[in-house]
């Protein structure tokens, strides 16, 4: 898996997507940002916490079902956290999107891009 290329593909899906990052246990696997000043490195701690939260929710799967993604809605932009599996390893794809945008359209575009890249995610059967 070429993490940086996958992140670049995600960012290029729409002009409102400013950055994407793939993280495994707090370690950056790939990153791409539309602007070098947007600082995707600031997402390290938050992404690790999202991995922990995703695992906790996944463990309650009988009650809630699969976690497809998590979202943090902020004033100026939103962060989406997509649990992914690459070569049997659990990772987190973090996507930053600035407003305004069509929520469902963006989520579908990300899942379609993951499908095209051959990356496993929770929306697959």
Secondary structure as UniProt FT lines:
FT   HELIX           3..11
FT   TURN            12..13
FT   TURN            15..16
FT   STRAND          17..24
FT   TURN            25..26
FT   STRAND          27..33
FT   HELIX           36..38
FT   HELIX           40..43
FT   HELIX           44..59
FT   HELIX           61..64
FT   STRAND          70..73
FT   STRAND          77..86
FT   TURN            87..88
FT   STRAND          89..98
FT   HELIX           103..117
FT   STRAND          120..121
FT   TURN            122..123
//
